[in-house]
Amino acid sequence: MRKTKIICTIGPVSSSYEALEQLARAGMNVVRLNMSHGEHEACAKVIKAVRTLNRKLHHPIAVLIDTQGPEIRTGDLSNELDLKTGDVISVVARGVEDVEASSIQINYEDLIHDVSVGDKITVDNGLINLEVLSKEERVMQCRVVDGGVLKSKRHVNLPGIRVNLPAITEKDRRDIAFAVEQEVDFIALSFVRSADDIAELKQLLGSKADKIKIIAKIEDQEGVNNLDAIVTASDGVMVARGDLGVEINFELLPQVQRQIVAACAVQGKRVIVATHMLESMISSPMPTRAEVTDVANAVYEEVDAIMLSGETTIGKYPFKCVEVLDRIARTIEPSPGLAFTDKLQLGNNKQEIALAAVKLAESIHAAAIVVPTRRGLMANLVANCHPRKPIICAFTNDSRTRRHLVLTRNVLSYRINFSSDPEKTLANAARIMLSRQEFSLDDKVVVISDALSGAGIEAIQIRTLRDWDPAKVESDSQQ
């Protein structure tokens, strides 16, 4: 079993039912729909296809919607601008009329007020860089530091500058309402700068706040500065290295990635590493050696998931990209990682019980830790302890909980109907486990459940799969 989960962004080359099935067979665990490019009608078709596909698969595919966030972009150009290094060019904010055709327009009205002379403006994900030379009331002059061909509606970053934009835009609100309507499993909120942004999203979700897990995307220095509070407020964090690598000095990016991964490990939150994992494979059938090492480092850090973007939306080899991630993860995972488990917060009694179960399982070389769970809490607490060998087998009677657990590292999740007799529930769980090649009748397992004690208190037991006789249990489970 591969412990590290794989997220695939869906686009033109991967949105058909056939392509989604092929991605799933290759190893995809979560579908990502990027609302910066996706229309509701097209996204709804993908979600419907995933729901249909889940009725065929042994393990479900979860759905994550990624908000566009407060993006700043250049305006429309009648002709591309060929910017030469050293050129001086006019830059104007949206709303300014009668500007030269050769000027760069940016759709941020407070641009002139927010930037200062000497500040840097980065365009097209760092490919073009400008330095502010002077400012007037309506226009500023900038020197081209790194030139290139500028096309319409290119992404703009203002590194180190606190922009006066809402955390959740009107477009985001419409997309969030769509996500609720479609009953998606995760919402990734772009450009999270403080815990207040997460609170605003939870308020928008209202009664659905406990049904949809929130992933905070860290994409600028302000988000990094408020990291601990953001981790506390959210269900997980995405290291969104595209914008983050432009907003901070690139040489700091590996250090910040490790800082975010460690913060999530300490608080027991899910963490995703994203962007440029296999960028060269958009056009090449083989990854670069540096990309292989980059993916391996994320696996060494024992992150919950690694994510593909352009590789599976517009790339020539979307299925091969998933296979490459799968091969790298399976190869690296047996090696000792950097799980930061020695820093895990243990003030929670349930977390301490989960850690005791993990230590017991490792000491007896158990094949699995079996966790019956309704909301997924105990399964996540066990996963927070990063067990070295035992697989975490979570059994829930709630389909959405099962899909939420798809994102959690080292967890196999199944939906079964819970019986009033815990032994029957566990026998059904054993039957499902024995259908997999990883397990045999004589395997030891550690079971942790609040149903075993009969008093609503978590109890830990050592069992073997032979203790139950799955062949004699009339299963009402649903895989």
C-alpha positions as CSV (number, residue, x, y, z in Angstrom):
1,M,0.0,0.0,0.0
2,R,1.2,3.5,-0.8
3,K,0.9,5.8,2.2
4,T,1.2,9.2,0.5
5,K,-1.9,10.3,-1.3
6,I,-2.0,11.8,-4.8
7,I,-4.2,14.7,-5.8
8,C,-4.8,15.4,-9.5
9,T,-6.0,18.7,-10.9
10,I,-8.6,18.1,-13.6
11,G,-8.6,19.9,-16.9
12,P,-9.1,19.5,-20.7
13,V,-7.0,16.3,-20.9
14,S,-8.5,14.6,-17.9
15,S,-12.2,15.6,-17.4
16,S,-13.8,12.7,-19.3
17,Y,-15.1,9.7,-17.3
18,E,-12.6,7.4,-19.1
19,A,-9.7,9.7,-18.2
20,L,-10.8,10.0,-14.6
21,E,-11.0,6.2,-14.4
22,Q,-7.6,5.8,-15.8
23,L,-6.2,8.4,-13.3
24,A,-7.8,6.5,-10.5
25,R,-6.4,3.1,-11.7
26,A,-3.0,4.8,-11.9
27,G,-3.2,5.9,-8.2
28,M,-5.2,9.2,-7.9
29,N,-6.9,9.6,-4.6
30,V,-8.4,13.1,-4.8
31,V,-9.7,15.2,-7.7
32,R,-8.9,18.9,-7.6
33,L,-11.1,21.4,-9.4
34,N,-9.4,24.8,-9.9
35,M,-12.0,27.5,-9.9
36,S,-9.6,29.9,-11.5
37,H,-10.3,28.1,-14.7
38,G,-13.3,25.9,-14.1
39,E,-16.9,26.8,-14.9
40,H,-19.7,25.4,-12.7
41,E,-21.3,23.3,-15.4
42,A,-18.1,21.6,-16.4
43,C,-17.1,21.0,-12.8
44,A,-20.5,19.5,-12.0
45,K,-20.0,17.0,-14.8
46,V,-16.6,16.0,-13.4
47,I,-18.1,15.6,-9.9
48,K,-21.0,13.5,-11.3
49,A,-18.4,11.3,-13.1
50,V,-16.4,10.8,-9.9
51,R,-19.6,9.8,-8.0
52,T,-20.3,7.2,-10.7
53,L,-16.8,6.0,-10.7
54,N,-16.8,5.6,-6.9
55,R,-19.5,3.0,-7.2
56,K,-17.0,0.8,-9.1
57,L,-13.8,1.5,-7.2
58,H,-12.7,-0.3,-4.1
59,H,-11.4,3.0,-2.7
60,P,-13.3,6.2,-3.3
61,I,-12.0,9.4,-5.0
62,A,-12.6,12.6,-2.9
63,V,-13.4,16.0,-4.5
64,L,-11.5,19.2,-3.6
65,I,-12.6,22.6,-4.9
66,D,-9.8,25.2,-5.0
67,T,-11.0,28.9,-4.9
68,Q,-9.5,31.5,-7.1
69,G,-8.9,34.0,-4.3
70,P,-8.0,37.7,-4.7
71,E,-6.0,37.4,-7.9
72,I,-4.3,40.4,-9.5
73,R,-3.8,40.2,-13.2
74,T,-2.7,42.4,-16.2
75,G,-5.3,43.6,-18.5
76,D,-6.2,42.7,-22.1
77,L,-3.6,43.6,-24.8
78,S,-4.4,44.1,-28.4
79,N,-0.9,43.0,-29.2
80,E,1.7,41.2,-27.1
81,L,4.3,43.4,-25.5
82,D,8.0,42.4,-25.9
83,L,9.6,43.8,-22.8
84,K,13.4,44.1,-22.9
85,T,15.5,44.2,-19.8
86,G,16.4,47.8,-19.0
87,D,13.3,49.2,-20.7
88,V,11.2,51.8,-18.8
89,I,7.5,51.3,-19.1
90,S,4.3,52.9,-17.8
91,V,2.1,50.8,-15.4
92,V,-1.4,51.9,-14.6
93,A,-4.2,50.6,-12.3
94,R,-7.6,49.5,-13.5
95,G,-9.9,52.4,-14.2
96,V,-7.3,54.8,-15.7
97,E,-8.4,55.9,-19.1
98,D,-6.5,57.3,-22.1
99,V,-3.4,55.3,-21.5
100,E,-0.7,54.4,-24.0
101,A,-1.2,51.1,-25.8
102,S,2.3,50.1,-24.7
103,S,1.4,50.5,-21.0
104,I,0.8,47.6,-18.7
105,Q,-2.7,47.8,-17.1
106,I,-3.2,45.9,-13.8
107,N,-6.7,45.1,-12.4
108,Y,-6.0,46.4,-8.9
109,E,-7.3,49.8,-8.2
110,D,-5.1,50.5,-5.1
111,L,-2.0,49.5,-6.9
112,I,-0.5,53.0,-7.0
113,H,-1.2,53.6,-3.3
114,D,0.1,50.2,-2.1
115,V,3.5,50.1,-3.8
116,S,6.5,52.3,-3.1
117,V,9.5,53.4,-5.2
118,G,11.9,50.5,-5.2
119,D,9.3,47.8,-4.8
120,K,9.1,44.8,-7.1
121,I,6.2,43.8,-9.3
122,T,6.3,40.2,-10.5
123,V,4.4,39.2,-13.6
124,D,3.6,35.8,-15.1
125,N,4.8,33.7,-12.1
126,G,8.2,35.4,-12.0
127,L,9.0,35.3,-15.7
128,I,8.8,39.1,-15.9
129,N,10.0,41.4,-13.1
130,L,9.6,45.2,-12.8
131,E,11.0,47.7,-10.4
132,V,9.1,50.8,-9.5
133,L,11.1,54.0,-10.4
134,S,8.5,56.7,-9.8
135,K,4.9,57.3,-9.0
136,E,2.3,59.8,-10.0
137,E,-1.4,60.1,-9.1
138,R,-2.5,57.8,-12.0
139,V,0.5,56.1,-13.4
140,M,4.0,54.9,-12.4
141,Q,7.2,54.3,-14.2
142,C,8.8,50.9,-13.9
143,R,12.1,49.5,-15.1
144,V,12.1,46.0,-16.6
145,V,14.5,43.9,-14.5
146,D,13.7,40.6,-16.2
147,G,12.2,40.9,-19.7
148,G,9.9,38.7,-21.7
149,V,6.9,38.6,-23.9
150,L,3.8,39.8,-22.0
151,K,0.4,38.4,-23.0
152,S,-3.1,39.4,-21.8
153,K,-4.3,38.6,-18.3
154,R,-1.0,37.4,-16.8
155,H,-0.9,36.8,-13.0
156,V,0.7,39.6,-10.9
157,N,2.4,39.3,-7.5
158,L,3.5,42.1,-5.2
159,P,6.1,40.4,-3.0
160,G,6.1,41.6,0.6
161,I,3.2,44.0,0.0
162,R,0.0,43.7,2.0
163,V,-2.7,44.1,-0.7
164,N,-6.1,45.6,0.1
165,L,-8.2,42.8,-1.2
166,P,-10.8,40.6,0.5
167,A,-9.9,37.1,1.5
168,I,-13.0,35.8,-0.1
169,T,-14.1,37.5,-3.3
170,E,-17.6,37.6,-4.8
171,K,-16.6,34.9,-7.3
172,D,-15.3,32.8,-4.4
173,R,-18.6,33.1,-2.7
174,R,-20.4,31.8,-5.7
175,D,-17.9,29.0,-6.1
176,I,-18.2,28.1,-2.4
177,A,-22.0,28.0,-2.7
178,F,-21.5,25.7,-5.7
179,A,-19.2,23.5,-3.6
180,V,-21.8,23.2,-0.8
181,E,-24.5,22.3,-3.4
182,Q,-22.3,19.6,-4.9
183,E,-21.4,18.2,-1.4
184,V,-17.7,18.3,-2.2
185,D,-15.3,16.9,0.5
186,F,-12.7,19.7,0.7
187,I,-12.5,23.4,0.0
188,A,-9.0,24.8,-0.5
189,L,-9.0,28.5,0.3
190,S,-6.5,30.6,-1.7
191,F,-4.2,33.2,-0.2
192,V,-5.0,32.6,3.4
193,R,-3.3,35.4,5.3
194,S,-4.8,34.9,8.8
195,A,-7.0,32.7,10.9
196,D,-9.8,35.2,10.3
197,D,-10.0,34.1,6.7
198,I,-10.8,30.6,7.8
199,A,-13.4,31.9,10.2
200,E,-15.0,33.8,7.4
201,L,-15.2,30.7,5.3
202,K,-16.7,28.7,8.2
203,Q,-19.3,31.4,8.6
204,L,-20.2,31.1,5.0
205,L,-20.5,27.4,5.2
206,G,-22.8,27.6,8.2
207,S,-24.4,24.3,9.1
208,K,-22.2,22.6,6.4
209,A,-19.0,23.7,8.2
210,D,-18.6,20.2,9.8
211,K,-19.3,18.4,6.5
212,I,-16.6,20.1,4.3
213,K,-13.0,20.1,5.4
214,I,-11.1,23.4,4.9
215,I,-7.6,23.4,3.5
216,A,-5.7,26.7,3.9
217,K,-3.4,27.6,1.1
218,I,-0.2,29.4,2.2
219,E,0.9,31.6,-0.6
220,D,2.6,34.7,0.8
221,Q,4.7,36.0,3.6
222,E,1.8,37.1,5.7
223,G,0.4,33.6,5.6
224,V,3.8,32.3,6.8
225,N,3.9,34.9,9.5
226,N,0.5,33.7,10.9
227,L,1.2,30.0,10.2
228,D,0.5,28.6,13.6
229,A,-2.9,30.3,14.0
230,I,-3.9,29.3,10.5
231,V,-3.0,25.7,11.1
232,T,-5.1,25.7,14.3
233,A,-8.1,27.2,12.5
234,S,-8.1,24.9,9.5
235,D,-8.3,21.1,8.9
236,G,-5.2,21.1,6.7
237,V,-2.7,23.2,4.8
238,M,-1.5,23.3,1.3
239,V,2.1,24.4,0.6
240,A,1.1,26.3,-2.6
241,R,4.6,26.7,-4.0
242,G,3.6,28.5,-7.2
243,D,2.7,31.9,-5.7
244,L,4.6,31.3,-2.5
245,G,7.8,30.8,-4.5
246,V,7.2,34.3,-6.1
247,E,6.1,36.1,-2.9
248,I,9.2,35.1,-0.9
249,N,12.8,34.7,-2.0
250,F,13.1,31.4,-3.8
251,E,16.0,30.2,-1.7
252,L,13.8,30.3,1.3
253,L,11.1,28.1,-0.2
254,P,12.5,24.7,1.0
255,Q,12.9,26.1,4.5
256,V,9.4,27.4,4.5
257,Q,8.0,24.2,3.1
258,R,9.6,22.3,6.0
259,Q,8.3,24.9,8.5
260,I,4.7,24.4,7.3
261,V,5.0,20.6,7.3
262,A,6.4,20.6,10.8
263,A,3.7,23.0,12.0
264,C,1.0,20.6,10.7
265,A,2.7,17.6,12.3
266,V,2.8,19.3,15.6
267,Q,-0.9,20.2,15.6
268,G,-2.0,17.0,13.8
269,K,-3.3,18.6,10.7
270,R,-3.2,17.3,7.1
271,V,-0.6,18.8,4.8
272,I,-0.3,18.9,1.0
273,V,2.7,19.8,-1.1
274,A,1.7,21.3,-4.5
275,T,3.0,22.9,-7.7
276,H,5.8,22.0,-10.1
277,M,6.1,18.4,-8.8
278,L,6.6,17.1,-12.3
279,E,6.4,20.3,-14.4
280,S,8.7,19.0,-17.1
281,M,6.3,16.1,-17.8
282,I,3.8,18.4,-19.2
283,S,5.7,17.9,-22.4
284,S,8.2,15.2,-21.6
285,P,7.6,11.5,-20.9
286,M,10.3,11.4,-18.2
287,P,10.8,13.6,-15.1
288,T,14.0,15.4,-14.4
289,R,16.3,14.0,-11.7
290,A,15.6,17.2,-9.7
291,E,11.9,16.6,-9.8
292,V,12.3,13.0,-8.6
293,T,14.3,14.3,-5.7
294,D,11.8,17.0,-5.0
295,V,8.9,14.5,-4.8
296,A,11.1,12.2,-2.7
297,N,11.8,15.0,-0.2
298,A,8.0,15.5,0.3
299,V,7.6,11.8,0.9
300,Y,10.6,11.9,3.3
301,E,8.8,14.7,5.2
302,E,5.8,12.3,5.4
303,V,3.3,14.7,4.1
304,D,-0.3,13.5,3.6
305,A,-0.5,14.3,-0.1
306,I,1.4,15.5,-3.2
307,M,-0.4,17.3,-5.9
308,L,-0.2,17.6,-9.7
309,S,-1.5,20.7,-11.5
310,G,-0.7,21.4,-15.2
311,E,0.7,17.9,-15.5
312,T,-2.8,16.4,-15.4
313,T,-4.8,19.4,-16.8
314,I,-3.0,20.2,-20.1
315,G,0.0,17.8,-20.1
316,K,0.7,15.2,-22.7
317,Y,1.3,12.4,-20.1
318,P,-1.3,12.8,-17.3
319,F,-1.6,9.1,-16.4
320,K,2.1,8.5,-16.6
321,C,2.6,11.4,-14.2
322,V,0.5,9.7,-11.6
323,E,2.4,6.5,-12.1
324,V,5.7,8.3,-11.6
325,L,4.5,9.8,-8.3
326,D,3.2,6.4,-7.2
327,R,6.6,4.7,-8.0
328,I,8.6,7.4,-6.2
329,A,6.4,7.3,-3.1
330,R,6.4,3.5,-2.9
331,T,10.2,3.4,-3.2
332,I,10.9,6.1,-0.6
333,E,8.3,5.3,2.0
334,P,10.1,2.3,3.6
335,S,13.0,4.6,4.5
336,P,13.0,6.5,7.8
337,G,11.3,9.9,7.3
338,L,11.2,13.3,9.0
339,A,7.8,12.9,10.7
340,F,8.4,15.4,13.5
341,T,6.4,13.0,15.7
342,D,8.6,13.9,18.7
343,K,6.9,17.4,18.6
344,L,3.3,16.2,18.4
345,Q,1.1,18.0,20.9
346,L,-0.2,15.6,23.5
347,G,-2.5,17.7,25.7
348,N,-5.5,15.8,24.2
349,N,-6.3,12.6,26.1
350,K,-7.6,10.9,22.9
351,Q,-4.3,11.8,21.1
352,E,-2.4,10.2,24.0
353,I,-4.5,7.0,23.7
354,A,-3.9,7.0,19.9
355,L,-0.1,7.3,20.5
356,A,-0.3,4.4,23.0
357,A,-2.1,2.2,20.4
358,V,0.6,3.1,17.8
359,K,3.5,2.3,20.2
360,L,1.8,-1.0,21.1
361,A,1.2,-1.9,17.4
362,E,4.8,-1.2,16.6
363,S,6.2,-3.2,19.5
364,I,4.3,-6.4,18.6
365,H,4.8,-5.9,14.8
366,A,1.1,-5.6,14.1
367,A,0.1,-5.6,10.5
368,A,-2.6,-2.9,11.1
369,I,-4.3,-0.6,13.5
370,V,-8.1,-1.1,13.2
371,V,-10.2,2.0,13.9
372,P,-14.0,1.9,13.9
373,T,-14.9,5.6,13.6
374,R,-18.0,7.7,12.9
375,R,-16.5,11.1,12.2
376,G,-12.9,10.1,11.5
377,L,-11.4,11.7,14.6
378,M,-9.7,8.7,16.0
379,A,-8.3,7.6,12.6
380,N,-6.8,11.0,12.2
381,L,-5.3,11.0,15.7
382,V,-3.7,7.6,15.0
383,A,-2.3,9.0,11.7
384,N,-0.9,12.0,13.5
385,C,1.5,9.5,15.2
386,H,3.0,8.4,11.9
387,P,3.2,4.7,12.5
388,R,6.2,3.2,10.7
389,K,4.8,-0.1,9.5
390,P,1.2,-0.8,10.6
391,I,-1.5,0.3,8.1
392,I,-4.4,2.3,9.6
393,C,-7.6,0.6,8.6
394,A,-10.5,2.9,9.3
395,F,-14.1,1.7,9.2
396,T,-17.0,4.2,9.3
397,N,-20.7,4.1,8.7
398,D,-20.6,7.5,7.0
399,S,-19.7,7.9,3.3
400,R,-18.5,11.4,3.7
401,T,-16.2,10.5,6.6
402,R,-14.7,7.8,4.4
403,R,-14.0,10.3,1.7
404,H,-12.4,12.7,4.1
405,L,-10.1,10.0,5.3
406,V,-8.9,9.5,1.7
407,L,-6.6,12.5,2.2
408,T,-5.0,11.2,5.4
409,R,-1.6,9.6,5.1
410,N,-1.4,5.8,5.6
411,V,-5.2,5.3,6.0
412,L,-7.3,2.8,4.2
413,S,-11.0,3.8,4.7
414,Y,-14.1,1.7,4.2
415,R,-17.8,2.2,4.8
416,I,-19.6,-0.5,6.7
417,N,-22.9,-0.6,8.6
418,F,-22.2,-0.6,12.4
419,S,-23.8,-3.4,14.4
420,S,-25.0,-3.1,18.0
421,D,-22.6,-6.0,18.6
422,P,-19.1,-4.7,18.2
423,E,-17.7,-8.2,17.5
424,K,-19.9,-8.4,14.4
425,T,-18.7,-5.0,13.2
426,L,-15.1,-6.1,13.7
427,A,-15.8,-9.4,12.0
428,N,-17.1,-7.5,9.0
429,A,-14.0,-5.3,9.1
430,A,-11.8,-8.5,9.2
431,R,-13.5,-9.9,6.2
432,I,-12.7,-6.8,4.2
433,M,-9.1,-6.7,5.3
434,L,-8.6,-10.4,4.4
435,S,-9.8,-9.6,0.9
436,R,-6.6,-7.6,0.4
437,Q,-3.3,-9.2,-0.3
438,E,-1.6,-7.2,2.6
439,F,-3.3,-9.3,5.3
440,S,-3.6,-12.9,6.4
441,L,-5.5,-14.8,9.1
442,D,-2.5,-14.9,11.5
443,D,-1.8,-11.2,11.3
444,K,-1.8,-9.4,14.6
445,V,-3.8,-6.2,14.7
446,V,-4.4,-3.5,17.3
447,V,-8.0,-2.4,17.6
448,I,-8.9,1.0,19.1
449,S,-12.5,1.8,19.7
450,D,-14.9,3.4,22.2
451,A,-17.4,0.6,21.4
452,L,-15.2,-2.2,22.9
453,S,-15.4,-1.1,26.5
454,G,-19.2,-0.7,26.5
455,A,-18.7,2.6,28.4
456,G,-18.0,5.0,25.6
457,I,-14.3,5.1,26.6
458,E,-11.6,4.2,24.1
459,A,-10.2,0.7,24.6
460,I,-7.2,-0.9,23.0
461,Q,-7.1,-4.6,22.2
462,I,-4.6,-6.9,20.6
463,R,-6.3,-9.4,18.3
464,T,-5.5,-11.5,15.3
465,L,-7.7,-11.6,12.2
466,R,-8.3,-15.3,13.0
467,D,-10.2,-14.2,16.1
468,W,-13.1,-13.4,14.0
469,D,-14.6,-15.9,11.5
470,P,-15.5,-13.6,8.6
471,A,-16.7,-16.6,6.5
472,K,-19.6,-17.1,9.0
473,V,-20.5,-13.4,9.2
474,E,-23.3,-12.4,6.8
475,S,-21.7,-9.1,5.7
476,D,-23.8,-6.0,5.2
477,S,-20.7,-3.9,4.6
478,Q,-20.3,-1.7,1.6
479,Q,-16.9,-1.2,0.1
